[in-house]
């Protein structure tokens, strides 16, 4: 009788430990997924900044060529 009670207690402890381990693994997975999403958003933002920089830089670079045409 005592061994049956001890076995049930050990199984209950094992179930609790498995639940805790599963929760920790899930949290780690969700944190990694969120970090990847932030990294992708930052990459898209940097790409947009680079495109805007090239767009504005090319307009400024061509401005000198335009004014050279008007100088007699």
Secondary structure, 3 states (H helix, E strand, C coil): CHHHHHHHHHHHHHHHHHHHHHHHHHHHHHHHHHHHHHHHHHHHHHHHHHHHHHHHHHHHHHHHHHHHHHCC
